[in-house]
Amino acid sequence: QVQLVESGGGLVQAGGSLRLSCVASGLRFSRYVVGWFRQAPGKEREFVAGIRWSGSSTLYADSVKGRFTISRDNAKNTVYLQMNSLKPEDTAVYYCAAEIHFINVVTRSDEYDYWGQGTQVTVSS
């Protein structure tokens, strides 16, 4: 059974930092592209960042570029999202997702095969 489990969310003041983790089980994680998405209340789910299976290539949404960093440790079946200089508009539920069909990172949520349950990030002003 495939499982992706996110953790690390919480409440933080604007300008603060959080590190999200996504731990995978039940799949050969090292072969999957992994993406982070987020969904704020009343808004559609949006792509935040993604990383190729090897970690050699990453992609970021313009809104987080320079503030967020995605990385992975395949030996630990874990992908991280380091979030710095957080803003109130970063408030959302953050999800990790995995897909195997593409070599490069894709940004469409419907391209991903597996999803975690999400972790809440709240940034206060």
Secondary structure by P-SEA (a helix, b strand, c coil): cbbbbbcbbbbbcccbbbbbbbbbccccccccbbbbbbbcccccccccccccccccbbbbcccccccbbbbbcccccbbbbbbcccccccccbbbbbbbccccccccccccccccccbbbbbbcc
